[in-house]
Amino acid sequence: MSLLILSFAALSLHLVPTNAAQGERPAAARFERAACPVEVAAGERIDCGVLLVPENRNKAESRTIRLPVMLFRSRAASPAIDPVLFLTGGPGNSGVAGRRSGHGIPFLDERDYIVMEQRGTGFASPALECPAINTIKTEIAAGRLRGDAANAELVKAARACREKLTASGADLDGYTSEASADDIEDLRRALGYAKWNLYGLSYGTRLALTVLRRHPSGVRSVVLDSVLPPEVNFDEVASSNLLRALNAVFDGCASDRECGTAHPSLRRGFADLVAAADRQPLRLPIDPADARGSHAEVRGAQLVDAIYNALHKPQVIPQIPRIVSAAAAGSCAELLALVKENLGPSSVSWGMRYSVWCAEEMPFESAERIAAQLSPGLGLGGIDETTASPEVCRAWKVAPAQAVENEPVKSDIPTLILAGEFDPDTPPDWGRQLLESMPNARYVEFRGRSHGAGFTACGVEVVSAFLREPGSPLPVECTLKIRGADFGSSARGAKR
């Protein structure tokens, strides 16, 4: 039987997950109809429920946790039998937050689209929230807390949050990519799909790769956008990845006649700007109406962080040369506007992020190499782009993952890999390297794009064609027509 579609009224069942076939303890899981976790648009075909699974799949008496699920039904008269399951980034980001409507989901023209809240994130129960860490991250972003003092506060907050969560009954060892991959397999079986397609973004690509490793039989195809492979040691190269993207901008400007003429010393100007801000920090009012005088202390790290966030916006990337040159010449209005945009509160479920990261990344990383990424000698103002420090992970106290979690995934399942030229988080090389262990993978890089490169009209065209026939030629003509970043506009005074 190719596919069994169960009605929501019937979706209350007990499952024996596939890890039992691997010699592990069978665990109960079930799916139940439930109200949508967020308010959805009236008149749309959106079904919702919760997947109930063990918190720690390796313990016989583990409590049950609840993971909200949203199923956006296809607009097609005869939808394809294999839906898309979207896996969001993070770890620790919500997958269902803001999912009010299916109107902006192009894949609904042909098939259903499913989102499940990953264990430990915002709408899951429990959610591993650490509000004090979110507050500290806001202080760091505003330049009011930095360096060793910032790390000490994060360690203190992590220790306190761990104590609070464990006192409430949370088993922090249960929140891993492996467990989330098993949740995904349980959901597929509960909904009755013989196979489905996975679409992972950022950390979601790592989760999708973990599904391929553990449960390949249920996967028809995979789309990996902005790849985070398990074998890379992210914290050892976090700032280097940002520097790579910055150099791509500097080199792109230098090779453009107009931009290179208008901004002949861009790289030096950027370095001087960061150094000057460290010598004499700027004070940027956050809310002029705030009688307390709330402000950000804009040092080199805050200026670099503003440019880092600009590198995620393809429409702003071509203007970075002008913004940097103007600030180096004393006209900081545009750069400070970018700084201000970057001062919002953190929405990450940090308990979930630390559980995954401290189990799966930190045990395989070098503390010395991590420390080197914080060095002002990189010319980035000592910015901290790492996810967690060794000290934070020692305070979080989760069991280290097995070595396989730091090894390449080998799979012959059809895979589409997408990358953006200026991605400061997951460089294109990380996507290309998957081709060595995935013989049926294909790689597409988008000029001028950044993190989440596939979220364009051209990206949708390529992905949709791949989902229809994963083995057929891809319509990459649209990628060849993309000019890329027009750095000449930075010389012509174009505004954001």
C-alpha positions in Angstrom: 0.0 0.0 0.0 1.7 3.2 -1.2 0.0 5.6 1.3 -2.5 5.5 4.1 -4.2 8.8 4.9 -5.9 8.7 8.3 -8.6 11.2 9.3 -7.9 13.4 12.2 -10.7 11.8 14.1 -8.8 8.5 14.0 -5.4 10.0 14.8 -5.0 8.7 18.4 -2.8 5.6 18.3 0.1 3.9 19.9 3.2 3.4 17.8 6.3 1.2 18.1 8.9 3.6 16.7 11.6 2.4 14.4 14.4 2.6 17.0 13.0 -0.7 18.4 14.2 -2.4 15.2 17.7 -1.1 16.1 17.7 -3.0 19.3 16.6 -0.1 21.5 13.8 0.1 24.0 10.4 0.4 22.3 8.7 3.6 23.1 5.1 4.7 22.9 4.1 7.7 20.8 0.8 8.9 19.5 -0.8 11.7 17.6 -4.0 13.5 18.7 -6.1 16.2 17.2 -5.7 19.6 18.9 -6.2 23.3 18.5 -3.7 25.1 16.4 -0.8 26.5 18.5 -1.3 29.9 16.9 -4.3 31.7 15.5 -4.8 30.8 11.9 -6.5 32.6 9.0 -10.2 31.8 8.7 -11.3 29.8 5.7 -8.0 28.0 5.1 -7.5 24.2 5.2 -5.1 24.0 8.1 -5.3 21.0 10.4 -3.5 20.8 13.7 -2.6 18.3 16.4 0.1 17.3 18.8 2.6 14.4 18.7 3.1 12.9 22.1 6.5 11.2 22.6 8.8 10.2 25.4 11.0 13.0 26.7 14.1 10.7 27.0 13.8 7.8 24.6 16.5 5.9 26.4 14.7 5.7 29.8 11.7 3.4 30.4 9.9 5.7 32.7 10.4 8.9 30.9 7.5 11.4 30.9 5.6 12.4 27.8 6.1 15.7 26.0 3.8 17.4 23.5 4.9 18.7 20.1 2.4 20.8 18.2 1.9 20.0 14.5 0.4 22.1 11.7 -0.7 20.5 8.4 -1.3 23.0 5.6 -3.5 21.2 3.0 -2.7 21.4 -0.6 -4.6 23.7 -3.0 -4.4 21.0 -5.7 -7.4 19.0 -6.7 -5.3 15.8 -6.6 -2.3 16.5 -4.3 0.9 14.5 -4.5 0.9 11.7 -2.0 4.2 12.8 -0.5 4.1 16.1 1.5 6.9 18.4 2.5 8.0 18.5 6.1 9.8 21.8 6.9 12.5 21.7 9.5 13.4 25.2 10.9 16.7 26.4 12.0 18.2 27.0 15.4 18.5 24.9 17.4 15.9 26.5 19.7 13.8 28.4 17.1 10.1 27.9 16.9 8.8 26.3 13.7 5.2 27.2 14.2 5.4 30.8 15.4 3.7 33.2 13.0 2.3 30.4 10.8 -1.1 31.9 10.3 -1.7 31.2 6.7 -0.7 29.0 3.8 -0.9 31.7 1.2 2.8 32.3 1.2 3.7 28.6 0.8 4.2 27.9 -2.9 4.5 24.1 -2.5 0.8 23.9 -1.5 0.0 24.2 -5.3 1.1 20.5 -5.5 1.3 18.9 -2.1 0.6 19.2 1.6 3.1 21.1 3.8 3.7 20.1 7.4 5.5 21.9 10.3 6.2 20.3 13.7 7.5 22.2 16.6 10.8 20.7 17.6 11.1 19.3 21.2 12.0 22.0 23.7 11.1 25.0 21.6 8.6 27.8 22.2 5.2 26.1 21.6 6.3 22.6 22.7 5.4 21.4 26.2 7.7 21.7 28.0 9.6 24.5 26.3 13.2 24.8 27.6 13.0 28.6 28.1 15.8 30.5 29.9 14.5 34.1 30.1 17.6 35.3 32.0 19.8 34.2 29.1 17.6 36.0 26.6 18.0 39.1 28.7 21.8 38.7 28.8 21.9 38.2 25.0 20.1 41.5 24.7 22.6 43.3 26.9 25.5 41.8 24.9 23.9 43.0 21.6 23.6 46.5 23.1 27.3 46.5 24.0 26.6 46.9 27.7 28.0 43.5 28.6 31.0 41.8 26.9 34.1 39.6 27.1 34.8 37.6 30.2 32.0 39.4 32.2 29.4 38.4 29.6 30.6 34.8 29.6 30.5 34.7 33.4 26.9 36.0 33.4 25.9 33.4 30.8 27.5 30.6 32.9 25.6 31.8 36.0 22.3 32.1 34.1 22.8 28.7 32.5 23.5 27.0 35.8 20.4 28.6 37.3 18.2 27.8 34.3 19.4 24.2 34.4 18.5 23.9 38.1 15.0 25.4 37.5 14.3 23.1 34.5 15.5 19.9 36.2 13.5 20.8 39.3 10.4 21.1 37.1 11.0 17.5 35.9 12.9 18.2 32.6 15.4 15.6 31.5 17.9 17.7 29.5 19.6 14.7 28.1 16.5 14.0 26.0 16.8 17.0 23.8 19.1 16.0 21.0 19.0 15.9 17.2 18.8 12.1 17.4 15.6 12.4 19.5 14.1 15.0 17.2 14.8 12.7 14.2 12.9 9.9 15.9 10.1 12.4 16.6 10.0 13.0 12.9 9.8 9.4 12.1 7.0 8.8 14.6 5.0 11.7 13.0 5.4 10.2 9.5 4.1 6.9 10.7 1.3 8.4 12.7 0.1 10.4 9.7 0.3 7.3 7.5 2.7 8.6 4.9 4.8 5.9 3.2 7.4 8.6 2.3 7.7 12.3 2.5 10.1 15.1 1.5 12.2 16.9 4.0 13.1 20.6 3.6 15.7 21.7 6.1 17.0 25.3 6.8 20.2 25.9 8.6 20.2 23.7 11.8 17.2 22.0 10.1 19.6 20.7 7.5 21.5 18.9 10.2 18.3 17.5 11.6 17.3 16.3 8.1 20.7 14.6 7.8 20.2 12.9 11.1 16.8 11.6 9.8 18.7 10.3 6.7 21.1 8.5 9.0 18.5 6.9 11.3 15.3 6.6 9.2 16.1 6.7 5.5 13.3 4.4 4.4 10.7 7.1 5.1 12.4 9.8 3.0 11.7 10.3 -0.7 13.9 13.4 -1.2 15.7 16.1 0.8 16.2 19.8 0.3 19.0 21.3 2.3 19.2 25.1 2.4 22.2 26.7 4.0 23.8 23.5 5.2 25.2 22.8 8.7 26.8 19.4 8.4 27.3 17.4 11.6 31.1 17.0 10.9 31.9 20.7 11.0 32.9 22.3 14.3 31.0 25.5 14.1 32.4 27.4 17.1 35.9 26.9 15.8 35.2 28.9 12.6 32.2 31.0 13.5 34.0 34.4 13.2 36.0 33.1 10.2 32.8 32.4 8.4 31.7 36.0 8.9 35.1 37.2 7.8 34.8 35.1 4.6 31.5 36.8 3.8 32.9 40.3 4.5 35.9 39.6 2.3 33.5 38.6 -0.5 31.9 42.0 -0.2 35.2 43.8 -0.1 36.5 41.8 -3.1 33.2 42.3 -5.0 33.4 46.0 -4.6 37.1 46.1 -5.6 36.3 44.2 -8.8 33.4 46.5 -9.7 34.8 49.6 -11.5 32.3 52.0 -10.0 32.4 50.7 -6.5 36.2 50.2 -6.5 36.7 53.8 -7.7 34.3 55.3 -5.1 35.5 53.1 -2.2 39.2 52.4 -3.0 40.2 51.6 0.7 37.1 49.8 1.9 38.9 47.0 3.7 41.2 49.5 5.6 38.3 51.8 6.2 36.3 49.0 7.9 39.2 48.0 10.1 39.8 51.6 11.1 36.1 52.1 11.8 36.0 49.0 14.2 39.2 50.1 15.9 37.9 53.7 16.4 34.7 52.4 17.9 36.6 50.3 20.4 38.7 53.4 21.4 35.7 55.7 21.7 32.4 53.8 21.9 29.3 55.7 20.5 26.2 56.0 22.6 23.1 55.2 20.6 19.7 56.0 22.2 17.4 53.0 21.9 14.1 54.8 22.8 14.2 58.6 22.9 10.9 58.5 24.9 12.5 56.4 27.6 13.1 58.6 30.6 15.7 56.3 31.9 17.9 57.1 28.9 18.1 53.5 27.5 21.0 53.3 25.1 23.4 51.0 23.3 27.2 51.3 23.7 28.3 50.9 20.1 31.8 49.4 20.1 33.6 47.6 17.3 31.7 44.4 18.0 28.3 46.1 17.7 29.3 47.7 14.4 30.5 44.3 13.1 27.3 42.7 14.3 25.2 45.2 12.5 27.1 44.4 9.2 26.7 40.7 10.0 22.9 41.2 10.1 23.1 43.3 6.9 24.8 40.3 5.2 21.5 38.4 5.7 19.6 40.9 3.6 20.3 40.6 -0.2 18.9 44.0 -0.9 21.3 45.6 1.6 24.5 43.7 0.8 25.3 45.9 -2.3 25.1 49.0 -0.1 27.5 47.8 2.6 30.5 49.5 0.9 28.8 52.9 0.9 27.5 52.4 4.5 31.0 51.5 5.7 32.8 54.3 3.8 30.3 56.9 5.0 30.8 55.8 8.6 34.6 55.8 8.3 34.3 59.4 7.0 32.2 60.4 10.1 28.7 60.0 8.6 27.3 57.1 10.7 23.5 57.5 10.3 23.0 54.5 8.1 25.3 52.3 10.1 23.7 53.3 13.4 20.3 52.5 11.9 21.6 49.0 11.2 22.8 48.8 14.8 19.4 49.8 16.1 17.7 47.2 14.0 19.9 44.6 15.7 18.9 45.5 19.2 15.7 43.4 19.5 15.3 40.8 22.2 16.4 37.2 21.7 13.5 34.8 21.0 15.5 31.5 21.1 14.6 28.7 23.6 18.2 28.7 25.0 17.7 25.6 27.1 17.0 23.6 23.9 19.9 25.2 22.1 22.3 24.4 24.9 21.1 20.8 25.2 21.7 20.1 21.6 24.9 22.1 21.3 26.6 21.0 24.5 25.9 17.3 23.6 26.7 17.3 19.9 29.2 20.1 19.2 31.2 21.0 22.2 32.6 17.5 23.0 34.2 17.5 19.6 35.5 21.1 19.5 38.8 22.6 20.6 38.6 25.2 23.4 41.7 26.9 22.0 40.3 27.2 18.5 37.1 28.6 19.9 39.0 31.2 21.9 40.9 32.2 18.8 37.6 33.1 17.1 37.0 35.8 19.8 40.4 37.5 19.1 40.3 41.2 18.3 43.2 40.3 16.0 40.6 39.0 13.4 39.6 42.7 13.0 36.1 42.0 14.1 36.1 43.8 17.4 36.2 40.6 19.4 32.7 39.7 18.3 31.4 36.4 19.7 29.6 34.5 16.9 29.9 31.1 18.8 26.8 29.4 20.0 28.0 28.4 23.5 31.3 28.5 25.4 33.0 25.5 27.0 32.2 27.1 30.4 28.5 27.3 29.6 28.4 23.7 28.5 30.1 22.6 31.7 27.4 24.3 33.6 24.7 22.8 31.4 25.9 19.2 32.2 24.4 17.1 29.5 25.7 13.8 28.3 28.0 13.9 25.3 26.7 12.5 22.0 28.2 9.5 20.4 31.0 10.0 17.9 28.7 9.4 14.9 27.1 12.8 15.6 30.3 14.4 14.4 30.7 12.3 11.2 29.5 12.9 7.7 26.1 11.3 6.7 26.3 8.9 3.8 23.1 8.6 1.7 22.0 7.9 -1.8 18.6 9.5 -1.3 18.0 12.3 -3.9 19.1 15.6 -2.3 19.1 19.2 -3.4 21.7 21.5 -1.7 21.2 25.2 -1.8 23.7 27.9 -0.8 24.0 31.7 -0.8 27.2 33.5 -2.0 27.3 35.8 1.0 26.1 33.5 3.8 28.0 34.5 7.0 26.8 31.5 8.9 27.0 28.4 6.7 29.5 29.0 3.9 28.8 27.5 0.4 31.7 25.1 0.9 29.8 23.3 3.6 27.1 22.5 1.1 29.6 21.4 -1.6 31.3 19.0 0.8 28.2 16.9 1.1 28.7 15.8 -2.5 31.5 13.6 -1.4 29.3 11.4 0.7 25.9 11.8 -1.1 26.2 10.5 -4.7 22.7 11.6 -5.6 23.0 15.1 -4.3 23.1 18.2 -6.5 24.3 21.6 -5.5 23.0 25.0 -6.6 24.5 28.3 -5.4 22.7 31.6 -5.7 24.7 34.7 -6.5 24.0 37.7 -4.4 22.0 35.7 -1.9 22.7 34.8 1.7 21.4 32.5 4.4 18.1 30.9 3.3 19.2 31.2 -0.4 16.2 29.2 -1.7 13.6 31.7 -0.5 13.3 33.4 -3.9 11.2 33.0 -7.0 14.1 31.2 -8.7 14.7 29.0 -5.6 11.0 28.0 -5.5 11.1 27.1 -9.2 14.2 24.9 -8.7 12.9 23.2 -5.5 9.4 22.7 -7.0 10.9 21.0 -10.1 13.1 18.8 -7.8 10.1 17.7 -5.7 8.2 16.7 -8.8 10.9 14.5 -10.2 14.0 14.4 -7.9 16.0 12.6 -10.6 15.2 14.9 -13.5 17.3 17.8 -14.7 16.9 21.0 -12.7 15.7 24.3 -14.3 18.8 26.2 -13.3 18.5 28.7 -16.1 17.0 31.2 -13.6 20.1 31.0 -11.4 22.3 31.9 -14.4 20.2 35.0 -15.1 20.8 36.3 -11.6 23.3 39.2 -11.8 24.3 39.0 -8.2 25.2 41.9 -5.9 25.3 45.2 -7.9 28.1 46.9 -5.9 28.1 49.7 -8.5 24.9 50.9 -6.9 27.0 51.7 -3.8 28.9 54.2 -5.8 25.7 55.7 -7.4 24.3 56.6 -4.0 21.4 54.1 -4.1 19.5 53.9 -0.9 18.3 50.9 1.0 
